[in-house]
Amino acid sequence: MKTMVSLDEAFRLMSGMCQEIGTENIDLMETLNRVLAHDILSAENIPPFDRSPFDGYAMRAADLASASADQPVTLRVIAEVPAGNIPKLAVNPGQATKIMTGAPIPHGADCVVKFEKVSVDDAWVIVSAPFQSGQNIIPTGEDIEKGEMIAQKGVMIDPALMGILASLGIADVSVYLRPNVAILSTGDEIVPIDADLPSGKARDSTAFALAGALRAIGAKPNYMGIVRDDAKAIGEAIEEGLRGADMMITTGGVSVGDYDLVKEALQRIGADILFWRIRIKPGAAVLVARKYGKMILGLSGSPGAAMISFQLLAAPYVRRIAGQDQWQNKEIDVTLSEWFKKPSPRKRLVRGRLLIEDGGAVMVVTEKQGNGVLSSFIGASLLGVIPEDSGPLPPGTRIKAYVTRGVL
């Protein structure tokens, strides 16, 4: 077991043991925010034919070359093509076909003129300006060409991709399974959220914040409740949670006090402990182990610290076993909007919001950065990294930040 490892080493140890958890076929209507399990190539063109972008008349550009307000061109209307119908007549010299939005362009026509741009006289249409060949025609394959790569394995399915798959007639989609993550809270001081709050106790807020964070990245949280400060009971609960989960997260009991019993519990059940504690602040109290080939991540009982450790270590791991190609935390460079006055002998993670000012990324550090504080995560989109051995930092200082919400 390694102790007090760097964040980079903790990340490397965990990411090196990721295994995708399998796939399933689901109905297209249920695929939003699921992860695609295979590449998709288009088997056809979208649209599959040249079509009109609006209601108008399909004509030959050659017939309109000399058209002007003084010398308009008059063409005979030979047919009408509603959307969903196939043109039966070709457009020959001196002819035009009335056409509706989305209808196929008849053979022989190579431009479309809006209703508003023409005059109509019984079976004749009068045009007072020239048009170019191809003008106002949506060509075959404008959106998607046959053989084109639509989406690659590992992308998260969004509404646009759902629409494209529907256009291609793909009703069932192969996606990665959503990781099932068990959450276990430990500590005699923790009570259920619907219980009365005796003096000296706290409601189990951390588990619910973690459950939300897991859902946000495509996982299925399974809240197992609270277990008392007893190594045997904690070990038994971890064993139970692992039986039906792909990963286990515990909160509390991973520091150095007499009642921090998660490490002992893991040793009791024969788990392989990879490391204990990392060199960051907040969030140093982290314990990572494996059993049955499944990751066990022990987080601090302090909500703020637990959420930081989750974003840094658990979120990338969950995204990776869920098959996502973009699984690592996205990093950007930001400048501080105001003084950060605390010295940082250890690498420090601070919560903040992203602003774009004068074309640059600016981080506004939120108030209340303590280990036990959750409120500073509300609306926050970044974790700024204050380098180790830093003194107070003035406004405009450039730092690295991890993106924790979908702001980019």
C-alpha positions in Angstrom: 0.0 0.0 0.0 1.3 3.4 -1.0 0.8 6.4 1.3 0.4 10.1 0.6 0.8 9.8 -3.2 0.7 12.7 -5.7 -2.5 13.4 -7.6 -0.9 12.3 -10.8 0.2 8.9 -9.3 -3.3 8.3 -7.8 -4.8 9.0 -11.2 -2.3 6.7 -12.9 -2.9 3.8 -10.4 -6.7 4.0 -10.8 -6.9 4.6 -14.6 -4.5 1.7 -15.2 -7.1 -0.7 -13.9 -10.1 0.4 -15.8 -12.2 -2.3 -17.6 -15.3 -1.6 -19.7 -18.3 -3.2 -18.2 -20.3 -4.5 -21.3 -22.9 -3.3 -23.7 -26.6 -3.6 -24.4 -29.0 -2.8 -27.2 -31.7 -0.3 -26.4 -34.5 1.6 -28.2 -33.3 4.7 -29.9 -35.8 6.8 -27.9 -34.0 5.8 -24.7 -30.4 6.6 -25.8 -30.0 10.3 -24.7 -26.7 10.6 -22.8 -25.9 7.0 -23.3 -22.5 6.0 -24.6 -22.3 4.6 -28.2 -20.6 1.1 -28.2 -19.7 1.0 -31.9 -18.9 3.2 -34.8 -21.8 4.2 -37.1 -21.3 4.7 -40.8 -24.1 6.0 -42.9 -25.6 3.4 -45.3 -27.4 6.1 -47.3 -27.5 9.8 -48.2 -29.4 12.3 -46.1 -31.3 13.7 -47.8 -31.6 10.8 -50.3 -32.5 13.1 -53.2 -32.2 16.7 -54.4 -35.1 18.6 -52.9 -36.7 22.0 -52.6 -36.0 24.1 -49.5 -39.3 26.0 -49.8 -42.5 26.3 -51.8 -41.9 27.6 -55.3 -41.3 26.6 -58.9 -38.6 24.2 -60.2 -37.1 25.6 -63.5 -34.2 25.4 -65.8 -31.6 28.1 -65.1 -30.8 28.3 -68.9 -34.4 29.5 -69.5 -33.9 32.4 -67.0 -30.5 33.7 -68.3 -32.0 36.8 -69.9 -34.8 37.4 -67.4 -35.1 41.0 -66.2 -37.8 43.4 -64.9 -38.0 44.9 -68.4 -38.0 41.5 -70.2 -39.4 38.8 -67.9 -39.5 35.2 -68.9 -42.8 33.3 -69.1 -42.8 29.5 -68.5 -45.6 27.0 -68.7 -46.5 25.2 -65.5 -46.8 21.5 -66.4 -47.2 19.8 -63.0 -47.3 20.1 -59.2 -45.2 18.1 -56.8 -46.3 18.0 -53.1 -43.8 16.8 -50.5 -43.7 13.0 -50.4 -44.5 12.6 -54.1 -42.3 11.7 -57.0 -42.3 14.0 -60.0 -43.9 12.3 -63.0 -42.9 14.8 -65.7 -39.5 16.1 -66.6 -39.0 19.9 -66.9 -38.1 20.7 -70.6 -37.2 24.1 -72.1 -39.9 26.7 -71.5 -41.5 24.7 -68.7 -41.7 24.8 -64.9 -43.1 22.6 -62.1 -44.9 23.9 -59.0 -43.0 22.3 -56.0 -43.6 22.2 -52.3 -41.0 22.3 -49.4 -39.1 19.0 -49.2 -40.4 17.6 -52.5 -37.9 16.0 -55.0 -36.6 18.2 -57.8 -38.0 16.9 -61.1 -35.6 15.7 -63.8 -34.5 18.6 -66.1 -34.9 21.3 -63.5 -31.8 22.8 -61.8 -33.0 25.7 -59.7 -36.0 26.7 -57.6 -37.7 30.1 -57.4 -39.8 31.1 -54.4 -43.5 31.8 -54.9 -42.8 35.4 -53.7 -40.3 36.0 -56.6 -42.7 35.2 -59.4 -46.0 36.3 -60.9 -48.6 33.7 -61.9 -51.1 33.9 -64.7 -53.3 30.9 -64.9 -51.0 28.0 -66.1 -48.0 30.4 -66.6 -45.3 31.6 -64.3 -43.5 34.9 -64.9 -39.9 35.4 -63.7 -38.1 38.8 -63.7 -34.6 37.9 -62.7 -31.9 35.2 -63.6 -31.1 32.3 -61.4 -28.0 30.1 -61.3 -27.9 26.4 -61.8 -28.2 24.7 -58.4 -29.6 27.8 -56.7 -32.2 27.0 -54.0 -31.7 23.2 -54.3 -30.8 21.1 -51.3 -28.5 18.5 -52.8 -28.4 14.8 -52.2 -26.3 14.0 -49.1 -26.1 17.7 -48.0 -26.4 16.6 -44.3 -24.9 13.1 -44.5 -23.2 11.3 -47.4 -23.3 7.5 -47.8 -20.3 5.9 -46.2 -19.6 8.9 -44.0 -18.6 8.3 -40.3 -21.6 9.6 -38.3 -20.3 8.9 -34.8 -17.5 7.0 -33.2 -17.6 4.5 -30.5 -17.4 6.2 -27.1 -19.3 9.3 -27.8 -22.2 10.3 -25.6 -25.4 10.4 -27.6 -27.0 13.8 -27.8 -30.3 14.9 -29.4 -28.8 15.7 -32.8 -27.3 12.2 -33.0 -30.6 10.7 -32.1 -32.2 12.5 -35.0 -29.5 11.4 -37.4 -29.9 7.8 -36.3 -33.6 8.1 -36.8 -33.0 9.5 -40.3 -30.9 6.4 -41.1 -33.7 4.0 -39.8 -31.6 2.8 -36.8 -34.2 1.9 -34.2 -32.0 -0.2 -31.8 -28.6 1.1 -30.7 -25.7 -0.7 -29.0 -24.6 1.3 -26.0 -22.3 0.7 -23.0 -24.0 -0.3 -19.8 -24.3 2.4 -17.2 -21.9 1.7 -14.3 -23.7 0.7 -11.1 -22.0 2.5 -8.2 -22.8 1.6 -4.6 -22.6 4.4 -2.1 -22.1 3.6 1.6 -21.9 6.3 4.3 -20.0 5.5 7.6 -20.0 7.2 10.9 -21.9 7.2 14.2 -22.4 10.9 13.7 -24.4 10.5 10.5 -28.2 10.2 10.5 -30.7 9.7 7.6 -32.0 12.8 6.0 -35.6 12.3 7.2 -34.5 11.7 10.8 -34.7 14.2 13.6 -31.3 15.9 14.1 -29.9 15.3 17.6 -27.2 17.5 18.9 -23.8 16.5 17.6 -25.2 14.7 14.5 -25.3 15.6 10.8 -27.6 14.5 8.0 -26.1 12.3 5.3 -25.7 15.1 2.7 -22.5 13.8 1.1 -24.2 10.6 -0.3 -26.8 12.6 -2.1 -24.3 15.0 -3.6 -22.3 12.0 -4.8 -25.4 10.4 -6.2 -26.2 13.5 -8.2 -22.6 13.7 -9.5 -22.8 10.1 -10.6 -26.0 10.5 -12.5 -24.6 13.6 -14.2 -21.8 11.4 -15.7 -24.1 8.6 -16.8 -23.8 6.2 -13.8 -26.5 4.5 -11.6 -26.0 5.3 -7.9 -27.2 2.7 -5.4 -27.4 4.3 -2.0 -26.9 1.7 0.7 -27.5 3.9 3.7 -25.4 4.4 6.8 -23.2 1.9 8.8 -21.9 2.6 12.2 -18.2 3.0 13.2 -17.4 -0.7 13.4 -14.8 -2.3 11.2 -16.6 -5.6 10.9 -19.9 -4.0 10.0 -18.2 -1.7 7.5 -16.4 -4.7 5.9 -19.7 -6.7 5.6 -21.5 -3.7 4.1 -18.7 -3.2 1.5 -18.9 -6.9 0.6 -22.6 -6.7 0.2 -22.4 -3.5 -2.0 -19.7 -5.0 -4.2 -21.9 -8.0 -5.1 -24.3 -5.9 -7.1 -22.1 -3.0 -8.2 -19.3 -2.2 -10.7 -17.7 0.1 -8.2 -18.0 1.1 -4.5 -17.7 4.5 -2.9 -17.7 5.0 0.8 -17.7 8.3 2.8 -16.1 8.9 6.1 -13.6 6.9 8.1 -10.5 7.3 5.9 -8.4 9.7 7.8 -6.1 9.0 10.8 -8.4 9.2 13.8 -9.4 6.4 16.2 -12.7 6.1 14.5 -11.4 6.0 10.9 -12.0 2.4 10.3 -12.5 1.9 6.5 -8.9 0.9 6.0 -9.2 -1.8 8.7 -12.5 -2.9 7.3 -10.9 -3.4 3.8 -8.0 -5.3 5.3 -10.5 -7.6 7.1 -12.2 -8.5 3.9 -8.9 -9.1 2.0 -9.1 -6.1 -0.4 -6.0 -5.0 -2.1 -5.3 -1.4 -1.0 -3.6 0.6 -3.7 -3.0 3.8 -1.9 -4.1 5.9 1.1 -4.1 9.7 1.1 -3.0 12.1 -1.6 -1.0 15.3 -1.5 -3.8 17.8 -2.2 -6.0 20.1 -0.1 -8.9 19.7 0.4 -9.5 16.0 -0.3 -6.3 14.4 1.0 -8.3 11.7 2.9 -8.8 9.2 0.1 -8.3 5.4 0.2 -8.5 3.3 -3.0 -8.6 -0.5 -3.0 -9.8 -3.3 -5.2 -11.7 -6.6 -4.6 -13.3 -8.9 -7.1 -11.7 -6.8 -9.8 -13.9 -3.8 -8.7 -12.7 -0.5 -7.5 -13.4 0.7 -4.0 -13.0 4.4 -3.4 -13.1 5.7 0.2 -13.7 9.4 0.4 -13.7 11.9 3.2 -16.8 12.3 5.3 -16.5 16.1 4.8 -18.8 16.9 1.9 -16.6 19.5 0.2 -13.5 17.4 0.4 -15.4 14.3 -0.8 -16.8 16.1 -3.9 -13.3 17.4 -4.9 -11.8 13.9 -4.6 -14.8 12.5 -6.6 -14.3 15.0 -9.4 -10.5 14.3 -9.6 -10.5 10.5 -9.3 -13.9 8.9 -9.4 -15.4 10.8 -12.3 -12.7 9.9 -14.8 -12.7 6.3 -13.7 -16.5 6.0 -14.0 -16.5 7.7 -17.4 -13.8 5.3 -18.6 -15.5 2.0 -17.5 -18.7 3.4 -19.1 -16.9 3.4 -22.4 -16.6 7.2 -22.9 -13.8 8.3 -25.2 -13.5 11.7 -23.5 -13.1 10.3 -20.0 -10.3 12.4 -18.6 -11.1 15.6 -16.8 -11.0 18.5 -19.3 -8.3 21.1 -18.4 -8.3 24.8 -19.4 -6.1 27.7 -18.5 -7.8 30.5 -16.6 -6.9 33.7 -14.9 -8.0 34.6 -11.3 -10.5 37.4 -11.1 -9.3 38.6 -7.7 -6.7 37.9 -5.0 -6.4 34.4 -3.7 -4.9 35.2 -0.3 -4.2 31.8 1.3 -0.7 30.3 1.0 -0.6 26.8 -0.4 2.2 24.6 0.8 0.3 21.7 -0.8 -1.5 21.6 -4.1 -4.8 23.2 -3.5 -8.1 22.8 -5.4 -10.5 25.7 -5.3 -14.1 25.9 -6.5 -15.1 28.5 -9.0 -17.2 29.8 -11.9 -16.0 30.3 -15.4 -16.4 33.7 -17.0 -15.4 34.8 -20.5 -14.0 38.3 -20.5 -12.3 40.0 -23.4 -12.0 36.7 -25.1 -10.2 35.1 -22.2 -11.2 32.5 -19.5 -11.5 34.0 -16.0 -12.2 32.0 -12.8 -14.3 33.6 -10.1 -13.5 31.7 -6.9 -16.6 31.0 -4.9 -17.0 31.8 -1.2 -16.6 29.3 1.6 -13.9 26.9 0.4 -13.8 24.7 3.6 -13.7 20.9 3.7 -17.2 20.6 4.9 -18.8 23.2 2.6 -21.1 22.1 -0.2 -22.7 25.5 -1.0 -19.7 26.7 -2.9 -20.3 24.0 -5.5 -23.7 25.4 -6.4 -23.2 26.9 -9.9 -19.5 26.1 -9.8 -18.1 24.8 -13.1 -14.3 24.7 -12.3 -11.8 23.3 -9.9 -8.8 25.6 -10.0 -5.4 24.2 -9.2 -3.2 26.4 -7.0 0.3 25.1 -7.4 2.2 23.6 -4.5 4.3 26.0 -2.5 2.4 29.0 -3.7 2.0 32.2 -1.7 -1.0 34.6 -2.1 -1.8 35.0 -5.8 -2.9 38.4 -7.3 -5.7 39.0 -9.8 -4.7 38.0 -13.3 -2.6 35.0 -12.2 -2.8 32.2 -14.7 -3.6 28.8 -13.3 -4.8 25.4 -14.6 -8.4 24.4 -13.9 -10.5 21.3 -14.3 -13.9 21.6 -15.9 -16.5 20.0 -13.7 -19.7 20.9 -15.5 -20.7 21.2 -19.1 -19.6 24.8 -19.8 -17.4 24.1 -22.8 
